[in-house]
Amino acid sequence: MRKLYALLLLVLFNQVVMAQKTVTLQDCESQFLKNNLFLLASHYNIDAAKAMTIQARIWDNPNLTAELNAYNPERDKFFDIGKQGQKVFGIEQLIYLGGKKRNEVKLAKTNEQLAELQFNDLLRTLKLQLRQSFYTVYYNTKSLEITDKQLVHIEDLINSYSIQAQKGNIPLRDVVRLQSLYLNFKNERMEVVNNSIEEQANLKLLLNSTETIIPDVSKDDFNKYLKIIPFDLKSFEDEAIANRPDYLAKQKEIEANELNVKWQKSLSVPDITLGANYDQRSGAFNNEANISVGIPLPLWNKNKGNIKNAQAVLAQSKVEKQNFNLQLETEITSAWNKWDESRKNYAVIKPTVNSDFEAVYNGILTNFQKRNISLLEFTDFMESYNQANIQVNELKKKLALSGEELNTTINKDLF
C-alpha cells in the first residue's frame, strides 16, 4: 500500500513539474515566433495580397461565340449547319488602354508590401506585450516569495501567541495585532497574485501554450537597462523612421493611394475590343471571314466619382502621415523620459538592495524572538520591510518595462 501511495505521489509530482516551464526571454520569443496564432493568422494576409498581385497580372479571357441555324424554312430542315446550311463563329479579346493593367499590377504589388509591413508591426506590438508580461510575472513572483516568507513567520507567531493568550501570559491585543498584520499582507498578496494571473494568461496566449511559464531573468539581463543612453531626438527619430513598420506603412499607404489615383484615371480611358468571325452564308458573301473593333463612347461615365474619391483618400493619407510624424516625436520623448526616470530611481536605492535589507530582517527577527524588541516595533518593521521589498521589485519591473517600451518605440534593441 505504501508503495502504491509513493507511486501516486510521484506521478502527481511529475504532472505538476511537466505543467510548469522555466524559460528565459530568448526562449519565450523563440516559441512565440513559432506558435503565436495571431502571427500565423496575420501571415495569411500576406498570402492573400500576393494572390491579388498574381490576379492583377491576368488579362480577361477571350470571348468565343457561336451562332447555329435552328430551322431552315427554304429546305424545311432543323439544325441545317452542313455545307448548305448556316453557322457563324466569332472570337473577341478586350485590349486594355491607358496603362490600366500596368497600374493595377503596381497597386497590387504595393498592397502586398503594405501587408508585409502591417504583419511586421503586429509582430513588434506583440513582442512588446510578451516582454511586458514576462517581466511582470517575474518580478511579481519575486515579491510574492518575500511576502510568503513573512507570512510563514507571522503565522507561526499567531499560533504561538494564541496559545499564550489563552493561558493569560500575554494580552489578546497582541494576537489581534498580528492577525491584522497577517490580513494586510494577505490582501496585498492577492493584488499581486491577480495581476500575475492576468499576465500569466497573456503569456500562455502569446506562446500558444497550456504550461505555466516561470520566467528566468539573470543579473546581466536586468543590468543592461541601467546603461546610460544620452537623449538624441534627431538620432532616435531617424532610427524609428528607418525601422518602424507602422511608419513605413504610412509611407506605403501614400504610395498605394497615388497608384490608385493613376489607376482610376486610366479606367476613364475606353478599352478596345478586337475580334474575328466566320460567317457561312448570312453575310454579303458566302464563307465570310471578318474582323471587328469595338470601343465604348465616353459620353457619361468618365469615372469622375472614383477619381475624386481616390484623390480624397490620398490627401487624407498625407495628413495622417504628418500627424504621425508629430506623434512619433512625442512617443520617443515620452518613452525615453519614462525609462530615464526609472533608471535614476533605481540607481538611488541600488547599493542597499541586495545586502542590507536581508541582514536587517534577520537581525530584527532574531531580536524579537529573544524579546529584545517589542511586538509593536516588530510589526512596524515587518510592514516597512515588506513594502520596501515590493517597491524595489516594482522599480526593477518599471525599469525593464520602460526599457522595452523605448526599444519598441524606436524598433531597435538599445539595451
N, C-alpha and C positions, 0 to 999 in steps of 0.2 A: 504493500500500500504506500509506504514511504517513497519507494522508487517511482510509483505512478505519480504521486504529488510532485516529486522533483522533476519528472519529465514534463508535466503540465506547466510547471513554473518556468522551465527552460524554454518551452515553446512560446509561452506568453511573453517572456523577456525578449526572445528573438523577434517576435512580431513588433514589439514596441521599438526595438532598435532599427528594424527594417523600415518602420514607418517614419523614421527621422533621418535627416540627411544633413551633415555638416559640410558646408561649401564656402569657398572664397567668392569674392565678387567676380573674379575671372571665370570661375566655374559656372556661376549663375548666368553670366552673359553668354557663355558658350551654349548652355542649354536653352536659353531664351531665343537665340538666333535659330536654333534647330526646331523648336517645338511651339513657339508662340502662335496661337491661332489667329490673332489679329493680323500678324505679318503674313501668314500663309494665305489668309483671305484677301488681304490687300494686294498681294502679288498677282492675283487673277486680274486686277485692273490693268496691270501692265500687259498681260497676255491678251486681254480684250482690246487694248489700244493698238497692239501690234497687229491683231487680226483686222482692225479697221484700216490700218495702213495697207495691208495686203488687198483689202476690198477696194480701196480708193484707186489702186493701180489698174483695176479690171474695167475694161470697156463694156458697154451694153452688148448683149448678144445680137447677132443679125436676126432679122425677122423674115421668115420664109412663109410665102403664101401660095396657095393652090386653088384654082377655080376649075371645077369639073362639070361637064354637062350632066344635067339631071334628066331632061327629056327633050328629044329632037322631034318636033311636030312634023317636019318635012318627011322624015323617014319613019315616023311613028315608032321611035325606039327610045327606051330608057338607057341612061348612062352611056350615051354614044360618045366614047372617048377614044375610039380607034383612029385609023388613018383618015377616015372621012368625017370624024366627029370633031369635038371641040374641047380644048383644055388650055389653061393658062397657068404658068408658073412664074413666081417672082421672088426676088430677094432684096432686102433693104438693110442698110447699115447707117446708124447715126454717127456722124462725124462732129466731134466737139470743136468749137471755135472759141477764140478769146482767151485761151490758156486755162479753160475750166479744169481739165484733168490735171494739169501741172499744179495749179493752185490747190486743188483738192488733196493731192498727194502730199504736198508740203504741209498743209494744215493737219492732215492725219499724222504725219511724222512728228510734227511739233507737239500734238496732243499725246503721242506716245512718250516723248521726252518729259512732258509735263506729268504724266502718270508715274514715271520713274522718280521724279523729284518729290512728288506727293508721298510716294512709298518711303523714300529716304527721310522725309520729315516725320512721318509716323514712327519710323524706327528711332529717330532722335528723341521724340517725345516719350516713347515707351521705355527707352533706355534710362531716361531721367527718372521715370516712375519706378523702374526696377531698382535703381541705385538708392533712391529715397526710401523705399520700403526696406531694402536690405539694411541700410544703416539705422533706420528707425527700430527695426526688430532687434538688431544687435545691441544698441545702447539701452533700449528698454529692458532687454534681458539682463544687462549688467546692473541696472537699477533694481530690478526685481531680486537679483541674487543678494544684494546688500540688505534690502528690506526683509527678505525671507530669513536671513541670518539673524537679524534683530528680533523678528517675530518669535523665533525659536527661544531666544534668551528671555524675552518678555513673557512668553507663555510658561516657561519654567518658573519664572518669578511669581507669576499669578498663582500657579498651583501651590508653590511653597508658602506664599503669603496667605493664601486662603486657609491653609491648614493652621498657620499660626494665629490668624484672626479668629478662627473657631475656638482656639484654645485661650483666647484673650491676651495673647502675648503682644500683639500689635493692633493698632486701631484699624477698623474696617475701611476708613477713608483711604488708607494706603493701597488696599486691594482695588478700590474703585478707581483710584488714580492710575494704577497700572492697567486696569481694564480699559479705561478711557484712552490711554496711550496706544493700547493694542488695537482698539477700534479705529483710531485715527490712521494708524499705519495700514490697516486693512482697507480702509476707504481710499487712501492714496494709492495703494497697490492695485485696487480694482480699476482705477482710471488708467493706469499704465497697462494693465492686462487687456482692457478693452481696446486700447489703441493698438496694442501688439496683435490682437486677434484680427483687426481690420487689415493691418499691414501684412500679416502672415497670409491672409486670404488673398490679398493682392499679389503677393509673391507667387502663390500657387497658381493663380490665374495667369500671370505673365509667363510662368515657366511651364504651364500646362501639366502640372504635377499634383499628385494627391499626397505626397510626402510632406511632413513638417520640415521646413527649412530652418537650419540652425546656422546663422551667418558666422563666419570666422574672419576677424579683422586683425591683422598683425600691426605691430608698432609702426613699421615703415609705411603700411597702408594709410595710417592716420596721419603720421608726421608730414606727409607730402603736402597736406593742406596748410601747413604752418609756414611754408616758404613765402618770402616776400615777393610780391609781384607789383611793380610800380603801375600806377594808373596812367594809361596812354590811350585816350579815347579814339584818336585817329587810327592807331595801330589795331585796336580791338575792332573798330568798325570795318577796317579793310579785311581783317580775318573773317569777320562774320559775313560780309558781303561775298567773299570768295567761298566760304564753307557752308553757310546755312542753306539748306534745300528750300525752305519756305521763301527766303529772299530770292533765290534763283528761280523759284516757281513764279513769283510775281513778274519777274522779267520775261519768263517764258510765256506767261499769260498775255502780256502785251504783244509779244511776237505772234502768238496764235491769233489774237484779235486783229492784228494788222493783216495777217494772211486771210482771215475770214472776210475782211472788208474787200480785199482783192478778189476773193472767190465770189462774193456776192455781186460785185461789179461785172465779173466775167460771165456770171449767169444771165446778165441782161443782154448779152450778145447772142443772137439767134444761131442755132446749130443747123447744119446741113444734113439732110437725109439723102444718101446716094443709093440707087437701086438699079436692078436689071431684071427684065422679064421676057418670057417667051409666050407668044400668043399664036395658037394653031390656026384659027380661022376667023376670029371676030374682029380683027383689025383691018387696016386698009389693005394689007397683003396677007397672003397665007404664010404660015410659019414665020411670023414676025419676031425679030429679036430687038428689044428696045432697052434704053437706059432711062432712068428717071432721077430728077433732082427736086428736092423739096426743102423749103425754108419757111419758118413762121414769120409773119409780119409783126414787128414790134410796135403795134399801134397803141395798145392799152397797158399790157403787163410788161413793164420795164424793170421789175424787181426793185422799185424805189423804196418800198417799205422795209424790205430785208436789208437793203444797203444802209438806210438810216439807222436801223436797229443795230447793225454791226458797228457803225461809227459811234453810236452812243455807248455801246459796251466797251469799245476801245478807249474812249475818253474816260469812262468810269475806271477802267483798269489802271490808267496812267495816274489818276488822282489817288487811287488806293495805294499805288506804289510810293507816291510822295508821302502819304501818311505813314506808310510802313517804314520809310527812312527815318522819320521823326520818332516813331515808336521804337525802332531799333536802338537809336541813341539813348533813349530813356531806359530801355531794358538793360543795356550794357552798364550804364552808370549805376542803376539800382542794384543789379546783381553784384557788381564789384564792391559797392558800399556795404552791402549785407555781409559779403564774405570778409572784407577787411575789418568790419566791426566785430564779427565773430572771432576772427583771429586775434585781435587785440584783447578781447575779453578773456579768451582762454589763456593767452600769454601771461596775463596778470596772476592767475591762480596756478599756473602750471608747476612752479617749483614745489608746492606743498601737496600736490595731488597724491602722489604715489606712496610717500613715506609717512608724513606727519599724521594724516587722518587715521590710518590704521593703528599707528602707535598710540595715539591719544585714546582711541576707542578701547583698545586692550587695557590701557592703564586705568581708565575710568571704570571699566567693568571689574577689574581686579580690586580696585579700591572700594567699590560698592559692595562687592562680595565680602570684603574684610570690614565693612561698616565704617570705612574712613570718610565716606561722604553720605549725605542724606539722600532719601528717596527723591525728594524734590529736585536736588541737583542732578541726580542720575537721569530722571525722566526728561528734564530740560535739555541735558546733553544729548540724550538719545534722539529727541526731536530735531535738535540742531544738526546732529551728525547725519541723520537720515536725509534731511533737507539739503545739506551740503553735498552729500554724495550724489543725490538725484540731480542737483543743479550742475555739478561737474559733468555728469553724463549728458545732461541737456546741452551744455556748452559744447561738448565734443560732437554731439549729434548735429547741432546747428552749424558748427564749423564744417562738418563733412557735407551736409545738405547744401549749404550756401556755396561751397566749393564746386559741387556737382552742378548746381544751377548756373554758376558762372561758366563752367565748361560747356554746358548745353546752350547757353545764350550765344556764345561765340562759335559753338560747334567745333571745339578743339580742346584736347586734353591739356590744359595748362598745368595740371598737377600730375 
